[in-house]
């Protein structure tokens, strides 16, 4: 009887141990899911901060050029605003990286939903980082070196053609530099502006290279006519750029929102399952 009693006690201890371990596992899993869901919400909400931060950077940096602030002032504005954006990107990338090690990802459906979420929100971060590069390039070229060409030069001045060629050369160099590292839509815009300025610059160069009074007069008229036609292609390039950017932005944001909704659904379903397991074990 003693042997039987010992055996029964051992079986009971094993059963109790298995029940306790199972209960603890379900509770721990639920805690991991709750934590992962909280992190998901933080990442999703923080994405809403990017647009106002990017807009603030663009506004302040563009204003620095339009107000003719010193180079030091422009650089200070650039460093301060991009610093905020870089910090926001770093925080969210670090959070996504930590989420990658969550024990809750042992469930395949949770892991699959998270991986899609991580890809989509990493793409949002990368898109906004690229947006800063694009905005910087446009501001420094179109808003910087190119801004004086059609606003500050005296069209009726004797040396207008010479001044235009010199200013256009600086503008073209800035546009070429701005294309380095720019996104596809921005490169397309800068190339369009580059072609327009190059055409006008070539017309002005004909004036500069004219040897006779009649030849110079004819070249000047041609250059003036080309100048009158410059607004339409510039406006067309701007409209195309804005449409391309909107389409790209919509695509990136919609993918992120879709992945967030699906990830949230999977997590809530998993939480309900874990909760039911705890109730059944109780």
C-alpha positions as CSV (number, residue, x, y, z in Angstrom):
1,X,0.0,0.0,0.0
2,X,2.9,2.3,0.7
3,X,4.3,1.8,-2.7
4,X,1.0,2.5,-4.3
5,X,0.6,5.7,-2.1
6,X,4.0,6.9,-3.2
7,X,3.2,6.2,-6.8
8,X,-0.1,8.0,-6.6
9,X,1.6,11.0,-4.9
10,X,4.2,11.1,-7.7
11,X,1.5,11.0,-10.4
12,X,-0.4,13.8,-8.6
13,X,2.7,15.9,-8.4
14,X,3.4,15.4,-12.0
15,X,-0.2,16.3,-13.0
16,X,-0.2,19.4,-10.8
17,X,3.2,20.4,-12.2
18,X,2.0,20.0,-15.8
19,X,-1.2,22.0,-15.0
20,X,0.8,24.8,-13.3
21,X,3.3,24.9,-16.2
22,X,0.5,25.0,-18.7
23,X,-1.3,27.7,-16.8
24,X,1.9,29.7,-16.5
25,X,2.7,29.2,-20.2
26,X,-0.7,30.5,-21.2
27,X,-0.4,33.5,-18.9
28,X,3.1,34.3,-20.1
29,X,2.1,34.0,-23.7
30,X,-0.8,36.4,-23.2
31,X,1.5,38.9,-21.5
32,X,3.9,38.7,-24.5
33,X,1.0,39.3,-26.9
34,X,-0.2,42.3,-24.9
35,X,3.3,43.8,-24.9
36,X,3.7,43.2,-28.6
37,X,0.3,44.8,-29.4
38,X,1.3,47.8,-27.3
39,X,4.5,48.2,-29.3
40,X,2.5,47.8,-32.5
41,X,0.2,50.7,-31.5
42,X,3.2,52.9,-30.5
43,X,4.9,52.4,-33.9
44,X,1.6,53.0,-35.8
45,X,0.9,56.2,-33.8
46,X,4.4,57.5,-34.1
47,X,4.2,57.4,-37.9
48,X,1.7,60.2,-37.7
49,X,4.5,62.4,-36.4
50,X,6.5,62.1,-39.6
51,X,4.4,64.2,-41.9
52,X,4.3,67.3,-39.6
53,X,8.0,66.9,-38.9
54,X,8.8,66.7,-42.6
55,X,6.5,69.6,-43.4
56,X,8.2,71.7,-40.7
57,X,11.6,70.9,-42.1
58,X,10.6,71.8,-45.6
59,X,8.9,75.1,-44.5
60,X,11.8,76.2,-42.3
61,X,14.5,75.3,-44.8
62,X,12.7,76.8,-47.8
63,X,12.1,80.0,-45.8
64,X,15.7,80.2,-45.0
65,X,16.5,80.4,-48.7
66,X,13.7,82.8,-49.6
67,X,14.6,85.1,-46.8
68,X,18.3,85.1,-47.8
69,X,19.5,83.9,-44.4
70,X,23.2,83.4,-44.0
71,X,24.8,80.1,-44.9
72,X,25.3,79.5,-41.2
73,X,21.6,80.1,-40.6
74,X,20.6,77.8,-43.4
75,X,22.9,75.0,-42.0
76,X,21.6,75.5,-38.5
77,X,18.0,75.2,-39.7
78,X,18.9,72.1,-41.7
79,X,20.8,70.4,-38.8
80,X,18.0,71.1,-36.2
81,X,15.1,69.9,-38.3
82,X,16.8,66.8,-39.8
83,X,18.1,66.0,-36.3
84,X,14.5,65.6,-35.1
85,X,13.6,63.4,-38.1
86,X,16.7,61.2,-37.7
87,X,15.9,60.8,-34.0
88,X,12.3,59.7,-34.8
89,X,13.5,57.3,-37.4
90,X,16.1,55.8,-35.1
91,X,13.6,55.3,-32.3
92,X,11.1,53.5,-34.5
93,X,13.7,51.3,-36.2
94,X,15.0,50.3,-32.7
95,X,11.5,49.5,-31.6
96,X,10.8,47.4,-34.6
97,X,14.1,45.6,-34.0
98,X,13.1,44.8,-30.4
99,X,9.7,43.6,-31.4
100,X,11.5,41.1,-33.7
101,X,12.7,39.2,-30.6
102,X,9.3,38.9,-28.9
103,X,8.5,35.4,-27.7
104,X,5.0,35.8,-29.1
105,X,6.4,35.4,-32.6
106,X,6.8,31.7,-32.0
107,X,3.3,31.5,-33.4
108,X,3.6,31.4,-37.2
109,X,0.6,33.5,-38.0
110,X,1.8,36.2,-35.5
111,X,5.3,36.1,-37.0
112,X,4.0,36.4,-40.6
113,X,1.8,39.4,-39.7
114,X,4.6,41.1,-37.8
115,X,7.1,40.6,-40.7
116,X,4.6,42.3,-43.1
117,X,4.1,45.0,-40.5
118,X,7.8,45.5,-40.1
119,X,8.4,45.7,-43.9
120,X,5.6,48.2,-44.4
121,X,6.6,50.5,-41.6
122,X,10.3,50.3,-42.4
123,X,9.3,51.4,-45.9
124,X,7.4,54.4,-44.4
125,X,10.5,55.4,-42.4
126,X,12.7,55.0,-45.5
127,X,10.2,57.0,-47.6
128,X,10.3,59.9,-45.2
129,X,14.1,59.8,-44.9
130,X,14.2,59.9,-48.7
131,X,11.7,62.8,-48.7
132,X,14.1,64.9,-46.7
133,X,16.9,64.2,-49.2
134,X,14.5,65.1,-52.1
135,X,13.3,68.3,-50.4
136,X,16.9,69.3,-49.6
137,X,18.0,68.9,-53.2
138,X,15.0,70.9,-54.6
139,X,15.5,73.7,-52.0
140,X,19.2,74.0,-52.6
141,X,18.9,74.0,-56.4
142,X,15.5,75.3,-57.5
143,X,15.1,77.5,-54.4
144,X,18.7,78.4,-54.1
145,X,21.1,78.7,-57.1
146,X,18.2,78.8,-59.7
147,X,16.0,81.2,-57.9
148,X,17.7,84.4,-59.1
149,X,17.6,83.6,-62.8
150,X,14.1,84.8,-63.4
151,X,13.6,87.0,-60.5
152,X,16.6,89.2,-59.9
153,X,18.3,89.7,-63.3
154,X,17.4,92.8,-65.2
155,X,15.9,91.7,-68.5
156,X,16.4,95.1,-70.1
157,X,20.0,95.4,-68.9
158,X,22.9,95.6,-71.5
159,X,24.6,92.5,-70.0
160,X,21.5,90.5,-69.3
161,X,22.5,87.7,-71.7
162,X,25.9,87.4,-70.1
163,X,24.5,87.5,-66.6
164,X,21.9,84.9,-67.6
165,X,24.4,82.5,-68.9
166,X,26.5,82.8,-65.8
167,X,23.5,82.3,-63.5
168,X,22.2,79.4,-65.6
169,X,25.5,77.6,-65.3
170,X,25.4,77.8,-61.6
171,X,21.8,76.6,-61.6
172,X,22.6,73.7,-63.9
173,X,25.5,72.7,-61.7
174,X,23.2,72.8,-58.6
175,X,20.5,70.7,-60.4
176,X,23.0,68.1,-61.4
177,X,24.3,67.9,-57.8
178,X,20.8,67.7,-56.4
179,X,20.0,64.7,-58.5
180,X,22.6,62.6,-56.7
181,X,20.8,60.5,-54.2
182,X,17.3,61.9,-55.0
183,X,14.3,59.7,-55.5
184,X,12.9,58.8,-58.9
185,X,10.1,61.4,-58.8
186,X,12.5,64.2,-57.7
187,X,15.2,63.2,-60.3
188,X,12.5,63.4,-63.0
189,X,11.5,66.9,-61.8
190,X,15.1,68.2,-61.6
191,X,15.8,66.8,-65.0
192,X,12.8,68.6,-66.5
193,X,13.9,71.9,-64.9
194,X,17.4,71.2,-66.1
195,X,16.2,70.8,-69.7
196,X,14.2,74.0,-69.5
197,X,17.0,76.1,-68.1
198,X,19.5,74.6,-70.6
199,X,17.3,75.6,-73.5
200,X,17.0,79.1,-72.2
201,X,20.7,79.3,-71.4
202,X,21.6,78.2,-75.0
203,X,19.4,81.0,-76.3
204,X,21.1,83.5,-74.1
205,X,24.5,82.2,-75.2
206,X,23.6,82.9,-78.9
207,X,23.2,86.5,-77.8
208,X,26.5,86.5,-76.1
209,X,28.2,85.0,-79.1
210,X,26.7,87.3,-81.7
211,X,29.2,89.4,-83.6
212,X,27.0,91.9,-85.5
213,X,24.3,94.2,-84.3
214,X,21.6,92.5,-86.5
215,X,22.7,89.0,-85.4
216,X,22.6,90.1,-81.7
217,X,19.2,91.7,-82.1
218,X,17.7,88.6,-83.7
219,X,19.2,86.4,-81.1
220,X,17.9,88.6,-78.3
221,X,14.4,88.4,-79.8
222,X,14.7,84.6,-79.9
223,X,15.9,84.5,-76.3
224,X,13.0,86.7,-75.2
225,X,10.5,84.5,-76.9
226,X,12.0,81.4,-75.2
227,X,11.7,83.2,-71.9
228,X,8.0,83.9,-72.4
229,X,7.4,80.2,-73.0
230,X,9.2,79.0,-69.9
231,X,6.3,79.1,-67.4
232,X,4.2,76.3,-69.0
233,X,6.8,73.6,-69.0
234,X,7.9,74.5,-65.5
235,X,4.2,74.3,-64.3
236,X,3.8,71.0,-66.2
237,X,6.9,69.6,-64.5
238,X,5.6,70.7,-61.1
239,X,2.2,69.2,-61.6
240,X,3.7,65.9,-62.8
241,X,6.0,65.8,-59.7
242,X,3.2,66.5,-57.3
243,X,1.0,63.8,-58.8
244,X,3.9,61.3,-58.8
245,X,4.7,62.1,-55.1
246,X,1.1,61.8,-54.1
247,X,0.8,58.4,-55.7
248,X,4.0,57.1,-54.1
249,X,3.0,58.4,-50.7
250,X,-0.5,56.9,-50.9
251,X,0.9,53.6,-51.9
252,X,3.4,53.5,-49.0
253,X,0.8,54.7,-46.4
254,X,-1.9,52.3,-47.5
255,X,0.4,49.3,-47.3
256,X,1.4,50.3,-43.8
257,X,-2.2,50.9,-42.7
258,X,-3.3,47.5,-44.1
259,X,-0.4,45.7,-42.4
260,X,-1.2,47.4,-39.1
261,X,-4.9,46.4,-39.3
262,X,-4.0,42.8,-40.1
263,X,-1.4,42.6,-37.4
264,X,-3.7,44.0,-34.8
265,X,-6.4,41.5,-35.8
266,X,-4.0,38.5,-35.5
267,X,-2.8,39.7,-32.1
268,X,-6.3,40.2,-30.8
269,X,-7.4,36.7,-32.1
270,X,-4.3,35.2,-30.4
271,X,-5.1,37.1,-27.2
272,X,-8.6,35.7,-27.2
273,X,-7.3,32.2,-27.7
274,X,-4.8,32.6,-24.8
275,X,-7.6,33.9,-22.6
276,X,-9.9,31.0,-23.4
277,X,-7.1,28.6,-22.5
278,X,-6.6,30.2,-19.1
279,X,-10.4,30.0,-18.4
280,X,-10.5,26.3,-19.4
281,X,-7.5,25.5,-17.3
282,X,-9.0,27.5,-14.4
